Amino acid sequence: MRRNQAILDIIRRKRYAEFRERDYQKITERLCRLFAKQKNNL
């Protein structure tokens, strides 16, 4: 039982890491777009 819990924790962390990575990519894309807009305005 305890071992199953550990495995579930690992899976959960892995999924969370992947989710965070995707979020990070979206955020960086948005920032890049914002900077591009600001450069065009200058």
C-alpha positions as CSV (number, residue, x, y, z in Angstrom):
1,M,0.0,0.0,0.0
2,R,2.7,2.4,1.0
3,R,4.7,1.6,-2.2
4,N,1.7,2.4,-4.4
5,Q,1.4,5.8,-2.7
6,A,5.0,6.5,-3.5
7,I,4.5,5.6,-7.1
8,L,1.4,7.8,-7.3
9,D,3.4,10.7,-5.8
10,I,6.1,10.3,-8.5
11,I,3.5,10.2,-11.2
12,R,1.8,13.3,-9.8
13,R,5.1,15.2,-9.6
14,K,6.0,14.2,-13.2
15,R,2.6,15.4,-14.5
16,Y,2.9,18.6,-12.5
17,A,6.4,19.3,-13.9
18,E,5.1,18.8,-17.4
19,F,2.2,21.1,-16.8
20,R,4.5,23.7,-15.3
21,E,6.8,23.5,-18.3
22,R,3.9,24.1,-20.7
23,D,2.8,27.0,-18.6
24,Y,6.3,28.4,-18.7
25,Q,6.4,28.1,-22.5
26,K,3.1,29.9,-22.8
27,I,4.3,32.7,-20.6
28,T,7.6,33.2,-22.4
29,E,5.7,33.3,-25.7
30,R,3.4,36.0,-24.4
31,L,6.4,38.0,-23.1
32,C,8.1,37.7,-26.5
33,R,5.0,39.0,-28.2
34,L,4.8,41.9,-25.8
35,F,8.4,42.8,-26.4
36,A,7.9,42.6,-30.2
37,K,4.9,44.9,-29.9
38,Q,6.9,47.4,-27.9
39,K,9.8,47.3,-30.3
40,N,7.4,48.0,-33.2
41,N,5.9,51.0,-31.3
42,L,9.3,52.6,-30.7
